[in-house]
Amino acid sequence: MGYFYIVKLCLSNSVAQSEYILWKNENADGQALAKESVIEVLVSYFLPTTCIPKENQEMKPCSRGQALNLSECLKYKCCYSDTSNFGCFTPLNDVPAQMFRMFALGVSSMIILGFLPVCCCSFCWRR
């Protein structure tokens, strides 16, 4: 019993403040974090965005305004840059990451569908 108490004390003192905030599901201001639905998570995974523009890529200002400071810009899920024409701009579509994720999904689906008949047949032959 005493061993677990010592381990608990060691772990509670070694946890950083930011990790503690993440465990409590609230941000640094004490506001509760919004929970995302499964659909939103899947859409954000298969339609990734980035804040790193490529050469000659058109950037659009953030819908909430382009003259926002860093914290307001990130609060509205926009990208912030000191070097761009816009201080705050909308995230850009990350086409290479999207293609890789769709390719990985296709390959894993084909592998699963390829081994499914083999597994079913081997299960039936054992009977």
Secondary structure, 3 states (H helix, E strand, C coil): CHHHHHHHHHHHHHCCHHHHHHHCCECCCCCECCCCCHHHHHHHHHCCEECCCCCCCCCCECCCCCCCCHHHHHHCCCEECCCCCCCEECCEECHHHHHHHHHHHHHHHHHHHHHHHHHHHHHHHHC
